[in-house]
Amino acid sequence: YSVIIWTLIIGTVFIITLDYFDIFQRYEFTRNGTIRQSFGFYHPNSFGLTLMLIGMVFTLIKDNLKIHHFAFLIMLCFTIKYFTDSRSAFYPLSILTISLFISTYCKKFISSLFDIRLTIFSIILILSVILIMFYLIITGNGMDYVDTLINGRLKFGKQALEEYGLSLLGQKITISIEWEAAKGAKYFVIDSLYYYFPIIV
């Protein structure tokens, strides 16, 4: 694990340094008007996921996590969120950090919660989520709302089904990407395994 984390750290610093001296061509990525930084990486998500891996491997190296270790993990989460806005990296590392903190410092408190009250709360929470989803579906805004939350993954999947159809033996699909520095990256991508497998695999 030490070799892995130092490889990631040195590689990240190297790429950021090259980007600082304008070795790479820079592209502007935006989401909802917010600029997402890639710092020389191919995409902001690539930078965010690299930081996430550094954080995860870091937790494997440390046997007993201390407060300053959690401070480092929180700093990584903040960096991912503030600079890259990579949700696929921010949420997993945040959940891991919170879980490890609770398991390290709140064991007695958590153990006291595992009784009938926690069971009742879990049932109420699950039923509430189900009722909210039914309400969104009945009002006709459910799928649009979910699609907005996941940045059009459902829309892209529907487009892929309409253009390519289903394939039992797989099919070759050429994905082209058009980079526009002024407007950001424009692309069409089948970015959901639920659509990807029946269409391509």
Phi and psi in degrees as GROMACS dihedral restraints (atoms count N, CA, C in turn):
[ dihedral_restraints ]
;  ai    aj    ak    al  type     phi  dphi    fc
    3     4     5     6     1   -63.5    20    10
    4     5     6     7     1   -40.6    20    10
    6     7     8     9     1   -64.1    20    10
    7     8     9    10     1   -41.5    20    10
    9    10    11    12     1   -63.7    20    10
   10    11    12    13     1   -48.6    20    10
   12    13    14    15     1   -68.1    20    10
   13    14    15    16     1   -37.6    20    10
   15    16    17    18     1   -70.9    20    10
   16    17    18    19     1   -32.1    20    10
   18    19    20    21     1   -63.9    20    10
   19    20    21    22     1   -43.3    20    10
   21    22    23    24     1   -64.1    20    10
   22    23    24    25     1   -44.3    20    10
   24    25    26    27     1   -65.9    20    10
   25    26    27    28     1   -48.1    20    10
   27    28    29    30     1   -64.5    20    10
   28    29    30    31     1   -42.1    20    10
   30    31    32    33     1   -62.8    20    10
   31    32    33    34     1   -41.2    20    10
   33    34    35    36     1   -64.4    20    10
   34    35    36    37     1   -46.3    20    10
   36    37    38    39     1   -62.5    20    10
   37    38    39    40     1   -38.8    20    10
   39    40    41    42     1   -63.4    20    10
   40    41    42    43     1   -46.5    20    10
   42    43    44    45     1   -65.5    20    10
   43    44    45    46     1   -43.0    20    10
   45    46    47    48     1   -63.4    20    10
   46    47    48    49     1   -37.4    20    10
   48    49    50    51     1   -64.8    20    10
   49    50    51    52     1   -44.0    20    10
   51    52    53    54     1   -62.4    20    10
   52    53    54    55     1   -38.8    20    10
   54    55    56    57     1   -66.4    20    10
   55    56    57    58     1   -36.1    20    10
   57    58    59    60     1   -61.3    20    10
   58    59    60    61     1   -35.8    20    10
   60    61    62    63     1   -92.2    20    10
   61    62    63    64     1    17.2    20    10
   63    64    65    66     1    58.8    20    10
   64    65    66    67     1    36.1    20    10
   66    67    68    69     1   -72.1    20    10
   67    68    69    70     1   -36.2    20    10
   69    70    71    72     1   -96.2    20    10
   70    71    72    73     1   152.1    20    10
   72    73    74    75     1   -75.6    20    10
   73    74    75    76     1   132.1    20    10
   75    76    77    78     1   -96.2    20    10
   76    77    78    79     1   138.0    20    10
   78    79    80    81     1  -121.5    20    10
   79    80    81    82     1   149.2    20    10
   81    82    83    84     1  -100.8    20    10
   82    83    84    85     1   119.3    20    10
   84    85    86    87     1  -105.9    20    10
   85    86    87    88     1   134.4    20    10
   87    88    89    90     1  -131.6    20    10
   88    89    90    91     1   153.3    20    10
   90    91    92    93     1  -143.2    20    10
   91    92    93    94     1   117.0    20    10
   93    94    95    96     1    53.8    20    10
   94    95    96    97     1    39.8    20    10
   96    97    98    99     1    84.3    20    10
   97    98    99   100     1    -4.1    20    10
   99   100   101   102     1   -98.2    20    10
  100   101   102   103     1   129.6    20    10
  102   103   104   105     1   -76.5    20    10
  103   104   105   106     1   131.4    20    10
  105   106   107   108     1  -107.5    20    10
  106   107   108   109     1   127.3    20    10
  108   109   110   111     1   -92.3    20    10
  109   110   111   112     1   140.0    20    10
  111   112   113   114     1  -113.1    20    10
  112   113   114   115     1   -18.1    20    10
  114   115   116   117     1    50.7    20    10
  115   116   117   118     1    44.6    20    10
  117   118   119   120     1    94.9    20    10
  118   119   120   121     1   -16.0    20    10
  120   121   122   123     1   -75.5    20    10
  121   122   123   124     1   162.5    20    10
  123   124   125   126     1   -59.6    20    10
  124   125   126   127     1   -36.1    20    10
  126   127   128   129     1  -153.2    20    10
  127   128   129   130     1   151.7    20    10
  129   130   131   132     1   -53.7    20    10
  130   131   132   133     1   -35.6    20    10
  132   133   134   135     1   -63.3    20    10
  133   134   135   136     1   -34.5    20    10
  135   136   137   138     1   -63.8    20    10
  136   137   138   139     1   -43.1    20    10
  138   139   140   141     1   -66.1    20    10
  139   140   141   142     1   -45.0    20    10
  141   142   143   144     1   -62.4    20    10
  142   143   144   145     1   -43.0    20    10
  144   145   146   147     1   -67.6    20    10
  145   146   147   148     1   -31.9    20    10
  147   148   149   150     1   -65.3    20    10
  148   149   150   151     1   -43.4    20    10
  150   151   152   153     1   -64.1    20    10
  151   152   153   154     1   -37.4    20    10
  153   154   155   156     1   -62.2    20    10
  154   155   156   157     1   -43.2    20    10
  156   157   158   159     1   -63.5    20    10
  157   158   159   160     1   -39.2    20    10
  159   160   161   162     1   -59.6    20    10
  160   161   162   163     1   -44.9    20    10
  162   163   164   165     1   -64.2    20    10
  163   164   165   166     1   -42.1    20    10
  165   166   167   168     1   -67.8    20    10
  166   167   168   169     1   -43.5    20    10
  168   169   170   171     1   -66.3    20    10
  169   170   171   172     1   -34.3    20    10
  171   172   173   174     1   -59.6    20    10
  172   173   174   175     1   -39.8    20    10
  174   175   176   177     1   -68.9    20    10
  175   176   177   178     1   -25.9    20    10
  177   178   179   180     1   -76.2    20    10
  178   179   180   181     1   -29.7    20    10
  180   181   182   183     1   -74.3    20    10
  181   182   183   184     1   -40.1    20    10
  183   184   185   186     1   -85.2    20    10
  184   185   186   187     1   121.8    20    10
  186   187   188   189     1   -74.2    20    10
  187   188   189   190     1   -46.3    20    10
  189   190   191   192     1  -119.4    20    10
  190   191   192   193     1   106.5    20    10
  192   193   194   195     1   -75.9    20    10
  193   194   195   196     1   128.2    20    10
  195   196   197   198     1  -102.4    20    10
  196   197   198   199     1   176.6    20    10
  198   199   200   201     1   -59.8    20    10
  199   200   201   202     1   -41.7    20    10
  201   202   203   204     1   -68.9    20    10
  202   203   204   205     1   -25.2    20    10
  204   205   206   207     1   -68.9    20    10
  205   206   207   208     1   -42.3    20    10
  207   208   209   210     1   -66.6    20    10
  208   209   210   211     1   -32.8    20    10
  210   211   212   213     1   -62.2    20    10
  211   212   213   214     1   -38.2    20    10
  213   214   215   216     1   -65.7    20    10
  214   215   216   217     1   -42.8    20    10
  216   217   218   219     1   -64.5    20    10
  217   218   219   220     1   -40.8    20    10
  219   220   221   222     1   -64.3    20    10
  220   221   222   223     1   -37.8    20    10
  222   223   224   225     1   -63.1    20    10
  223   224   225   226     1   -40.5    20    10
  225   226   227   228     1   -63.5    20    10
  226   227   228   229     1   -43.4    20    10
  228   229   230   231     1   -60.7    20    10
  229   230   231   232     1   -44.4    20    10
  231   232   233   234     1   -62.6    20    10
  232   233   234   235     1   -42.2    20    10
  234   235   236   237     1   -62.4    20    10
  235   236   237   238     1   -44.1    20    10
  237   238   239   240     1   -61.1    20    10
  238   239   240   241     1   -47.6    20    10
  240   241   242   243     1   -68.2    20    10
  241   242   243   244     1   -46.5    20    10
  243   244   245   246     1   -73.6    20    10
  244   245   246   247     1   -41.7    20    10
  246   247   248   249     1   -92.9    20    10
  247   248   249   250     1   -41.2    20    10
  249   250   251   252     1  -103.6    20    10
  250   251   252   253     1   -24.9    20    10
  252   253   254   255     1    51.3    20    10
  253   254   255   256     1    41.8    20    10
  255   256   257   258     1   -93.2    20    10
  256   257   258   259     1   100.9    20    10
  258   259   260   261     1   -68.7    20    10
  259   260   261   262     1   -31.5    20    10
  261   262   263   264     1   -68.0    20    10
  262   263   264   265     1   -15.8    20    10
  264   265   266   267     1  -105.1    20    10
  265   266   267   268     1   -37.6    20    10
  267   268   269   270     1   -66.7    20    10
  268   269   270   271     1   -48.8    20    10
  270   271   272   273     1   -66.7    20    10
  271   272   273   274     1   -46.0    20    10
  273   274   275   276     1   -60.7    20    10
  274   275   276   277     1   -42.5    20    10
  276   277   278   279     1   -69.7    20    10
  277   278   279   280     1   -36.8    20    10
  279   280   281   282     1   -64.4    20    10
  280   281   282   283     1   -45.2    20    10
  282   283   284   285     1   -63.2    20    10
  283   284   285   286     1   -41.7    20    10
  285   286   287   288     1   -61.9    20    10
  286   287   288   289     1   -44.2    20    10
  288   289   290   291     1   -62.8    20    10
  289   290   291   292     1   -46.9    20    10
  291   292   293   294     1   -63.6    20    10
  292   293   294   295     1   -42.6    20    10
  294   295   296   297     1   -62.9    20    10
  295   296   297   298     1   -44.7    20    10
  297   298   299   300     1   -65.8    20    10
  298   299   300   301     1   -37.5    20    10
  300   301   302   303     1   -64.7    20    10
  301   302   303   304     1   -44.3    20    10
  303   304   305   306     1   -64.8    20    10
  304   305   306   307     1   -44.6    20    10
  306   307   308   309     1   -67.3    20    10
  307   308   309   310     1   -24.0    20    10
  309   310   311   312     1   -86.9    20    10
  310   311   312   313     1   -41.1    20    10
  312   313   314   315     1  -114.8    20    10
  313   314   315   316     1    -8.8    20    10
  315   316   317   318     1  -126.5    20    10
  316   317   318   319     1    32.7    20    10
  318   319   320   321     1   -62.3    20    10
  319   320   321   322     1   -46.2    20    10
  321   322   323   324     1   -65.4    20    10
  322   323   324   325     1   -40.6    20    10
  324   325   326   327     1   -65.4    20    10
  325   326   327   328     1   -42.4    20    10
  327   328   329   330     1   -65.8    20    10
  328   329   330   331     1   -41.7    20    10
  330   331   332   333     1   -63.3    20    10
  331   332   333   334     1   -32.4    20    10
  333   334   335   336     1   -71.7    20    10
  334   335   336   337     1   -19.9    20    10
  336   337   338   339     1   -82.6    20    10
  337   338   339   340     1   -18.9    20    10
  339   340   341   342     1   -79.2    20    10
  340   341   342   343     1    71.9    20    10
  342   343   344   345     1  -139.5    20    10
  343   344   345   346     1  -159.2    20    10
  345   346   347   348     1   -63.8    20    10
  346   347   348   349     1   -30.7    20    10
  348   349   350   351     1   -64.3    20    10
  349   350   351   352     1   -40.8    20    10
  351   352   353   354     1   -65.6    20    10
  352   353   354   355     1   -38.6    20    10
  354   355   356   357     1   -63.0    20    10
  355   356   357   358     1   -46.2    20    10
  357   358   359   360     1   -62.7    20    10
  358   359   360   361     1   -43.6    20    10
  360   361   362   363     1   -61.6    20    10
  361   362   363   364     1   -41.2    20    10
  363   364   365   366     1   -63.8    20    10
  364   365   366   367     1   -42.8    20    10
  366   367   368   369     1   -63.4    20    10
  367   368   369   370     1   -44.1    20    10
  369   370   371   372     1   -62.8    20    10
  370   371   372   373     1   -40.7    20    10
  372   373   374   375     1   -63.6    20    10
  373   374   375   376     1   -45.9    20    10
  375   376   377   378     1   -63.7    20    10
  376   377   378   379     1   -44.6    20    10
  378   379   380   381     1   -63.6    20    10
  379   380   381   382     1   -36.9    20    10
  381   382   383   384     1   -64.3    20    10
  382   383   384   385     1   -42.6    20    10
  384   385   386   387     1   -63.5    20    10
  385   386   387   388     1   -42.7    20    10
  387   388   389   390     1   -62.5    20    10
  388   389   390   391     1   -44.0    20    10
  390   391   392   393     1   -63.9    20    10
  391   392   393   394     1   -39.6    20    10
  393   394   395   396     1   -64.0    20    10
  394   395   396   397     1   -42.9    20    10
  396   397   398   399     1   -65.0    20    10
  397   398   399   400     1   -40.9    20    10
  399   400   401   402     1   -62.0    20    10
  400   401   402   403     1   -40.6    20    10
  402   403   404   405     1   -62.4    20    10
  403   404   405   406     1   -43.7    20    10
  405   406   407   408     1   -64.5    20    10
  406   407   408   409     1   -37.6    20    10
  408   409   410   411     1   -70.5    20    10
  409   410   411   412     1   -43.5    20    10
  411   412   413   414     1   -64.1    20    10
  412   413   414   415     1   -40.5    20    10
  414   415   416   417     1   -73.7    20    10
  415   416   417   418     1    -9.3    20    10
  417   418   419   420     1    87.6    20    10
  418   419   420   421     1     1.2    20    10
  420   421   422   423     1  -108.4    20    10
  421   422   423   424     1     2.3    20    10
  423   424   425   426     1   -61.6    20    10
  424   425   426   427     1   -53.7    20    10
  426   427   428   429     1   -67.9    20    10
  427   428   429   430     1   -36.8    20    10
  429   430   431   432     1   -63.6    20    10
  430   431   432   433     1   -39.9    20    10
  432   433   434   435     1   -66.2    20    10
  433   434   435   436     1   -45.5    20    10
  435   436   437   438     1   -63.4    20    10
  436   437   438   439     1   -41.5    20    10
  438   439   440   441     1   -62.9    20    10
  439   440   441   442     1   -36.7    20    10
  441   442   443   444     1   -66.4    20    10
  442   443   444   445     1   -39.9    20    10
  444   445   446   447     1   -62.0    20    10
  445   446   447   448     1   -36.0    20    10
  447   448   449   450     1  -104.8    20    10
  448   449   450   451     1    26.1    20    10
  450   451   452   453     1    56.9    20    10
  451   452   453   454     1    45.0    20    10
  453   454   455   456     1    75.1    20    10
  454   455   456   457     1    19.3    20    10
  456   457   458   459     1   -60.2    20    10
  457   458   459   460     1   -38.9    20    10
  459   460   461   462     1   -67.9    20    10
  460   461   462   463     1   -39.5    20    10
  462   463   464   465     1   -64.2    20    10
  463   464   465   466     1   -44.4    20    10
  465   466   467   468     1   -63.7    20    10
  466   467   468   469     1   -39.4    20    10
  468   469   470   471     1   -64.1    20    10
  469   470   471   472     1   -42.4    20    10
  471   472   473   474     1   -62.6    20    10
  472   473   474   475     1   -41.1    20    10
  474   475   476   477     1   -62.2    20    10
  475   476   477   478     1   -40.7    20    10
  477   478   479   480     1   -65.3    20    10
  478   479   480   481     1   -40.9    20    10
  480   481   482   483     1   -63.2    20    10
  481   482   483   484     1   -40.8    20    10
  483   484   485   486     1   -68.8    20    10
  484   485   486   487     1   -34.6    20    10
  486   487   488   489     1   -84.1    20    10
  487   488   489   490     1   -37.8    20    10
  489   490   491   492     1  -114.2    20    10
  490   491   492   493     1   -23.4    20    10
  492   493   494   495     1    72.5    20    10
  493   494   495   496     1  -172.9    20    10
  495   496   497   498     1   -95.7    20    10
  496   497   498   499     1   153.8    20    10
  498   499   500   501     1  -143.2    20    10
  499   500   501   502     1   127.1    20    10
  501   502   503   504     1   -78.7    20    10
  502   503   504   505     1   -31.6    20    10
  504   505   506   507     1  -106.4    20    10
  505   506   507   508     1     5.9    20    10
  507   508   509   510     1    88.2    20    10
  508   509   510   511     1   159.0    20    10
  510   511   512   513     1  -152.1    20    10
  511   512   513   514     1   152.9    20    10
  513   514   515   516     1   -87.0    20    10
  514   515   516   517     1   123.9    20    10
  516   517   518   519     1  -124.7    20    10
  517   518   519   520     1   121.3    20    10
  519   520   521   522     1   -87.9    20    10
  520   521   522   523     1   120.8    20    10
  522   523   524   525     1  -101.2    20    10
  523   524   525   526     1   118.6    20    10
  525   526   527   528     1  -107.7    20    10
  526   527   528   529     1   142.8    20    10
  528   529   530   531     1  -121.5    20    10
  529   530   531   532     1   130.4    20    10
  531   532   533   534     1  -108.0    20    10
  532   533   534   535     1   117.8    20    10
  534   535   536   537     1   -93.8    20    10
  535   536   537   538     1   129.2    20    10
  537   538   539   540     1  -131.6    20    10
  538   539   540   541     1   110.2    20    10
  540   541   542   543     1   -61.4    20    10
  541   542   543   544     1   -33.5    20    10
  543   544   545   546     1   -76.0    20    10
  544   545   546   547     1   -33.3    20    10
  546   547   548   549     1  -111.2    20    10
  547   548   549   550     1    -4.5    20    10
  549   550   551   552     1    94.8    20    10
  550   551   552   553     1  -166.8    20    10
  552   553   554   555     1   -90.8    20    10
  553   554   555   556     1   124.5    20    10
  555   556   557   558     1  -105.2    20    10
  556   557   558   559     1   127.2    20    10
  558   559   560   561     1  -156.2    20    10
  559   560   561   562     1   157.4    20    10
  561   562   563   564     1  -116.3    20    10
  562   563   564   565     1   126.1    20    10
  564   565   566   567     1  -142.3    20    10
  565   566   567   568     1   140.9    20    10
  567   568   569   570     1   -87.6    20    10
  568   569   570   571     1    86.6    20    10
  570   571   572   573     1  -102.8    20    10
  571   572   573   574     1    43.4    20    10
  573   574   575   576     1  -151.0    20    10
  574   575   576   577     1   125.9    20    10
  576   577   578   579     1   -63.8    20    10
  577   578   579   580     1   -28.1    20    10
  579   580   581   582     1   -64.9    20    10
  580   581   582   583     1   -29.4    20    10
  582   583   584   585     1   -93.7    20    10
  583   584   585   586     1   -35.9    20    10
  585   586   587   588     1   -62.2    20    10
  586   587   588   589     1   -46.9    20    10
  588   589   590   591     1   -63.9    20    10
  589   590   591   592     1   -47.9    20    10
  591   592   593   594     1   -71.5    20    10
  592   593   594   595     1   -20.8    20    10
  594   595   596   597     1   -89.2    20    10
  595   596   597   598     1   -45.8    20    10
  597   598   599   600     1  -105.7    20    10
  598   599   600   601     1   -45.2    20    10
